[in-house]
Amino acid sequence: MRAVLLLAWMLLAMTPGRAAARELSGSPVTVTAPAGMIEGRTRDGVDGFAGIPYAAPPVGPLRWRPPAPAPRWDGARQVVRFGNDCPQIRIPNDATPSDQPMSEDCLALNVWRPAGAGQGSRLPVMVWIHGGAFVAGSSASPVLDGAALARRGVVLVSFNYRLGRFGFFAHPALTREAGGAPDANFAFLDMIAALRWVRDNAEAFGGDPGNVTIFGESAGAAAVAFLMASPQARGLFHKAILQSGAGRQPYARLDTDRPSRISAHMAGFGFAAGAGLAEPDPAALRALATEAVVAGLAFWDLQPVKFTGPVIDGRTVLADPADRFAAGEVPAIPFMIGSTGAELSEEPYAGVMMDLVRAQQSAEGMAGLLRAYGDPPHRALIDDYFFGEAARGYARMMSARRTPVWLYIFDHVAEADRARRRGANHASELAYLFGNLPANAGPSDRETARLMGDYWVNFARTGDPNGAGLPRWPRHGTGDPLLLFGAEGVRTERGRNTTRLDAVERAMAARPR
């Protein structure tokens, strides 16, 4: 999601990966796929393959270009070591930490499958897109290890994509080089390349290329929305899940034709000038050191000239995702969406986030929010403003097209954390979903993980999360029914916080476009 955690991460620092690359263990297992022969590892009923290149390293003359095909190799390539993290700034107390080495040579993916699955198995494929505000994140985090989900009967794929200025960048020199029609969203082009790899290679791993679910959290969920809205990704997936990443924030444009929008050209020009390149040619930009491209990252809300994030470039991104959803210009596919109970409202920087709400709203819009949330406003406004209302809004937009939609709120707080937390924070559901709970997890934690994993895998398999042994999850429709993951299980709710969410919806609609 575009820079939602912006002020929380002002303390970020670029730190090099210090540990050796994470590796898979177990007995050798070989797959011959269209991409080439690879050797992974099998352990505890799951075959794993890590660090498979899905595109050429985007270095040197390939920096700030669409991903090129991965080089071929002869014989069996060992794929047991997770790929490099893309250059980034690390997030303190990240829910999905990684200390992989960093390099611009980072376009690699990972595959897990039930042991022995092979061509003809036709298992559903789940493709995970990691979060991190588009400036951080890794598919190598142990929290996101795909073995437990794959063991449930799916082929699980995760991958890295370019981040920060490597993933999103525009400059007048690059626009001239492209004949006036530049790409600016290299991260999304990486994702599309990874999905094409899945389409071409899933069958060799036992997956069904005609039954692919994309799912992601935070920026990864925003990416799912962008992919749904992009004609370039059409047909590469068949179901979608957005976790804490739907948004109504207006995204940047290439140039300054709308005063209310950030100009990616201006941001790129300002970055280059700050790096000593007042009027560079593309070669000079591509010759900048990796550290120089990462240095000084700031979110657009704070310093627009240092913006990095999705751009409406007229190629991969045609408009804000919310506008594409509202116009019905996304595929009518099975759709799941939700958020957590206390995304950001219990964090130390909640007061700063509230200041951001005020800064984005007119006096009239803020007055409406204060009528709904009190004055001073209840901290729930932060969660509703940046996450909850948009999740309900996207669910409504998809339901209006009579496509199957399921809405949820994850508000299960780990037993070990209940003395200090009232609600589930941003990204806290991921350890449950991936089945990678800490050793001190309690019985209700493990039951929540079971339920969540079953719902998500059922959805990937059939387009409906319901199944044997699970409480019924009603399809979204009139009354906004949703499934609440709570402290001791799940239950259905209808019309949750309607008055408050309606106030946020009105305030968002009144913002400058």
N, C-alpha and C positions, 0 to 999 in steps of 0.2 A: 504494500500500500504506500502511496506516494508520501514519504517523509512524515508519516504520522508520529513517529517517535522522535521527531526532530530535536526538540529542546532537551529531551532526556539524554540524548547522545552527544551533547556538546563536549562531554569529557572524553570522547573517543580519541584514541591515538593509533596511528599505524604501527603495528608491531609485527616483526617477521616471525614466520613459523619456526619454532625452535626444535620441536620434536621430529623424530623420523616419521616418514609417511606411515599412516595406518595400513595394516595388511590383513588379509583374510588368512585363516588357518584351516587345516583339514587335509583331506586326501584329494589328489588331482582329479579333475573332471574336464573333459574336452567337448567343445561344441564347434561344429563347422557351420558357419553362418555366411550369408552373402558378403558381410563385411570382412570375413576372413576366419581362419581357424584360431580359436582361443582356448587357453587352459586356465580354469578357475580352481575353486576348492569346494569340496562337499563336506558338510558337517551338520550333525544333528538334524538330518532329514531335509537339508536345504543346500542347493547348489548356489554358490556366489561367484560373481565375476566383477572385478573392480578396476576402474581406470581404463575403460575401453575408449579409445579416441573416436569421437563422432564427427569431427571436423579437423581441418588442418590448424596447427597453432596460429592464432591471430597475431603474429609478431611481425616486426619490420614493416615491409610494404603491405602486409595484410591487416595491420592495425586500422581500425575504423573502416573496415570493409565487411560486407556480408561474409559469413563463414564459407570457406572453400572446402571441397571434399577432403576427407582424411586420407593420408598416404596409405597405400597398400603395403602388406608385409607378406613374407614368405614363411611357410611352416606355421607351427603353433606358437602364438604369442601368449606369454604368461600375463594374465590380468588378475593379479592378486593384491596389488598395491593401489590404494585410492589415489586419484589424480591430484595434482596441485590445486590448492584453493586459488581462485582468481584474485588478483591484487585488490586489497580492501582495507578498511578500517575495522578493527575488532570491537565488538560490543561488550562492554563490561557486564558480567552476570548474565550472559546470553543463555537462553533456555536450550539452545542447540549449539554448544561450543565446538570449535575445531581449532587445532593447532597444526594443521597440515602446512607444509612449506607453501609459499605463495610464488606464483609465476604467471606471466601472461600466457604461457603454454598451459592452459587449464581446461580446455573443452573436452572433457571426458565424462563418461556415464558409467553407471553400475547396474547390474541386473542380479536379482535373486529369483529363484524358482523352486518349487517342490523338487526334491531330489529325484532324478530319473525322468522328469517330464521332458518330453521331446516333441519333435514334429508330429502333429496329429493330436496332441493333447487338447488344443483349443481352449486354453485357460484364459480367463479375463486378464487384461493387462492394465496395471495401475501405474501412471507416470507422475512422480512427485516433483513439484517445483518448490525449492526452498525459499524461505523468506529472508529478511534482513534489510528492509527499506531500500532495496536495489543498490545498496552500497556495501553490503556485508552478506555473509552466509556461506554455507558449504553443504554439499551432499555427503561429506565424509564424517559428519558428526555422529558419534555413537548413538545419540538419542534417535537419529533418523535411520539407523540400521534397518534394512528391509527384511531381515530373515524371518522375524515373527509374523509379519503380514503375509509373506510368501508362503509360509507353512500352512496358512489357512486355505490355500488353493488358488493363488494368483501368481502372475509374473509381475514383479515389482521393479520398476526402473526409476532411478534418480540421476541427476546430472548437475554439473556446474555450468554457469553462464556468465558472460562478462558483466562486471559490476561498475558502479560509479561512472566516471568519465569514459572508461573503456566500453561500457555498455550503452551509454546514452551521450551523444556528443554531436554538436553541429558547429560549424565555423564557415564563414563566407568563402574561405579558400577551398574547403571540401565541397561546398555547394557549387562553386565554379567548376571544379574538377568533374563533378557529376552532371554537368550540363544543366544545372538549375533544378535537378530532381534528386536530391540527396537522400540517402538513408540516414536516420538519426537514432534509430532504436536497435542497436546491434545485439542487445540482450534478447530482444524478442526474436530476432532472426536466428540467434543461437538456439532458442527454444524450438523454433520451427524446424531447424536442422535436426535437433534431437528427436523430434516427433517423426520426421521422415525416416530417420534411422530405425526407430521403433517399427514403423510401417513395413520397412523392408526386411527387418531381421527378427521380428517377434516370433514368427512361426518356428524358426530354428530352435528357439528356447522353450517351445511348447505353448506360446501365447497365440491369441487370436487377434490378428491385426484389424479385424472388423469389430472388435469390442475393446476399445481403449478408453479409459477414464483418466482425465487429467485432474489433479488435485494439488492444492497448495495452501499455505498459510501466510498471512500478512502480505508482504510484497509478492509472495508466491501466489496468493489468491488473487491479488490485483492482476498478476500476469495471466491467470486463467481468464479473467474478464477481458483483458486485452486480446488474448488469443481467440476467444469466442467472437470478438468484434472485428477481427482482422480477416479479410478475404484470403490472405496468403496462408492462413492456417486451416481453411475450410476443408473438411473431410478427413483430417488427420486424427480426430478423436470423436467419441460418440456419447460421452457423458462428462459432467463437470461438477467439481466440488470446490466451493470457495469458503475458506476458514479465516475469519477475522481479516478480510481484505477487500470487501466491497466498499466502494467510496463514491461520493458525489463531488469530490474536490475537482476543480477545473485544472487541466494539465497545460503544460507549456506549449507554445507554438514556435515554429521556426523563426518568425520575424515579429515585428512590432505592430501588426495590423489590428490588434485588440489591446487597448491600454490596460485592461484588467488581467491580462495574461503575461506570464514570463516569456521573454524572447530567448530561445535557445541559441540563436545566432549571437545575441549580445552577451550571453553567458560565456559562450565559447571564445568570443573575441576578448572578453575581459580576462579569462583564464590564460589565454596565450600571451596577452600583453604582460600579465603578471609574471609569466615565465620567461620574459625577455624577448618575446616574438611579437612585435607590434604589427608587422605585415608579413606573416609567414606564407610560404608555399606549403602544399601538403607534405612534401618530403621533410621539411623542417619540423612540422608538427609530429610526424611519425618518428622522428629521431629523438624526441624528448625521452629522458630517462623515465622508467616506470615510476620511480619515487616522485618525480615531478608531476606526473599525471594524477597520482593519488593525493598529493599534498594539498592541504588547504581546503579539503572538501567541506562544504556547508550546505545545508538544506535551503531550498529556494525561499522558504518563508522568512528566513533570517537575512540572507544576503543574496538577492536575486542574481547578481552577477556571477555568483559561484554555484548556481543551480546545476544539479545533475539529476536526471530522472526522465520518465517517459515524455515523449514529444509528439505532438500531432504533426507528422511529417508528410502526410498525404500519400504514403506508400504502405508501410506496415500499420500505422495508426492513422485512421481517417477522421476520427472525432473522439471526444470523451466517451469512455465505455458506457457510462450511464445514458448518454444520448443515443448510442447505438442500440442499447437494450430497449429504451423507451420507444424507439422507432421500429422495433421488431427486426433489426438488421443483424441478428445473431441467430445461430442454428437453434431450432426448437428441439432440444435434446433433454433427457432427464437431468435434473439440476438439483443440487443440494447446497445449502448455504447456511451460515450461522456465525456466531461470535461467542466470546466468553462473557461471564457475568460481571467481571470487574476488570476490563481490559487494561486501563491505565489509571483508574480513579484511586487506587490504593498505593500508587507509587509516590516516592518523595517529590517528584516534579509535577504532581497533579495541579498545583496552583499555577504553574507556568502554562500548562496546557489550557487551563481555564482562561488565562489571559489571551491565548491564541484564539479561542472561541470569540472573545469580545472583539479582538482586532479584526476578525473576519466578518463581523456582523454590523449592519447598520443599527442606528439607535432603535428604529422600529422593530427590526428583527430581534435584537437583544431583549427588548421589552416583552415580546411574545414569549421568549424562552424563560424570562424571569417569572412570568405569570404561571408557567407550567412547572418550573423547578424551584421556585422560591427565590428570595433575595436576601442574602447571597445564595446563589444557586447550589442545589445539591450536587455533589460530585458525580452522580450518575449521568449528569449532562455530558461529561467528557466521553464516557463510554458510548452513550447514545449518539452523540454528535459525530464521532469519528467512525463508529462501527455498527451499532445496533440498528439505527434507523435505515441505513443503507442496505443492511442485510434484509430487513423487512421489505424495503422498496424494490430490491432486485427480485425477491421472491414474488412479489405482487406482479411485477412486469412480466416475469416468465409464466406465472399462473394464468395471466390474461390471455396468453397464447395457447392455453389448454395443453401445455406440456407438463409432465409430471414434475412436481417441485416438493422438496422437503426442507423445512426450516427448523433450526435447533438453536439452543443456547447451552453452552457448556459451563456449568457453575459448580462443578465438583472440586472441592478443595481437598488436597491430600490430607490424610489423617494427621500426619506429622506437622502440618502447617496450620491447623485450625485454631490454635491459640493465638496466632498473629495475623491471620487473614480471614476476611469475611466472604470474599468472592474470588472466583478463579481469574487469574491474571492472563495477560496476553501470552500466547504460545504455551500455556500450561497444559493444554490438552494433548500435545504432541507425544509425550512419553506414554500416554495411555493409548493413543491411536496406533503407534508403532510397537506397542507391547514391550517397551524398554524402561520399565519402572525401576526406581532405585531399590536397594535391598531392604530398606525400612518400610516399603509400601504395606499398607494394611489390607484387611479383607475387602473393605468397600472400595479401596483403590483398585484392587485386582478385578473385582466384579465390574467396575466401570470400564476398565480396559477391555474386558471380555465383551461387554455390550457394544462398546464403540467399535472395536475391530470387526465384530460380526455385522453391525449395521453397514459399515463402510464397504466391506467385502461383498455383502449381499447386493448393495447398490451397484458395485462394479460388475457383478455377475449378471444381474437382471434389470437394472434400472429402478429397482424398488428395494429400499433398505430392510424391509420387513422379512421375517422368516421364522422358522420353527424355534421355539424357546426364547423369543424376544417379545417384550411388551410392544403393543401395536403403536406404530408411529403414523399419525394421520397425514395424508397428503395435504399440502397447503391449498387453501382456498378461502372462502368467506369466513371471516372471523379470525384470520391469521393464526391457525393452529400451528403449534410447534412442539418439539420434544425438548424437555428440560433435563439435562444431566445434572442431578443434584448430589447432595452429600451421601445419600443412601440408595441411590438408584435413579430411575428415570420415571418421568410422568408427563402427561400431555397437559398443555396449557393453551388457552385461547385468549386473544385480546390482551396480551401482556403489555402493560404500560402504554396503552393506546393513546391516551391524552398527551403524554410526554412526547412520544414518538411523532405524533401528528404536529406538535409544535416545532420539533426539529425539521420535519419535512417542509413546513411552511417557511421556516427561516432559510433553509437551503435554497428553496425555489426563488427567494427574493434576493439572493446574492448576485453581484455583477457577473455576467457571463462573457 
